[in-house]
Amino acid sequence: MAFKSTDFKCHNVIFDTMNIRFEYLYRDGANYKQFGEVIFSNPSAMDLAKVDEQIRKQLIDNEWFYPAEWGLKDLHYFAWDDELDHLFHEYIGIFPTDEPATEMDISAFLQKIKCGL
């Protein structure tokens, strides 16, 4: 999904300078889902469309990633089942938020996933 800075205007506030909520999920082979999110700070007011584009460039088939490689929490909470379980998670999207940051700056995260740090 492409975002433009004009997509997130509300009551004369432009959300570009707000924090960014990154939503993702773990879905096993039986389609059971476990959802998660992290909030990144966005002090440089990066455009959401550009952030989304940079994230999508690092995804497997434009959808999946390994949370351990990105420094994110593994959302697989139940007992492992070799017939249903795997290590990858699905990217849902990013959204503007005024919630406090729980993670690093979004630009540092993008650098991390690009370089595999």
Buried (B, 14 or more C-beta within 10 A) or exposed (E): EEBEBEBBEEEEEBBBEBBBBBBBBBBBEEEEEBEBBBBBBBEEEBEBBEBBEBBBEBBEEEEBBEBEBBBBBEBBEEEEEEEEBEEBBBBBBBBBBEEEBEBBBBBEBBEBBEEEE
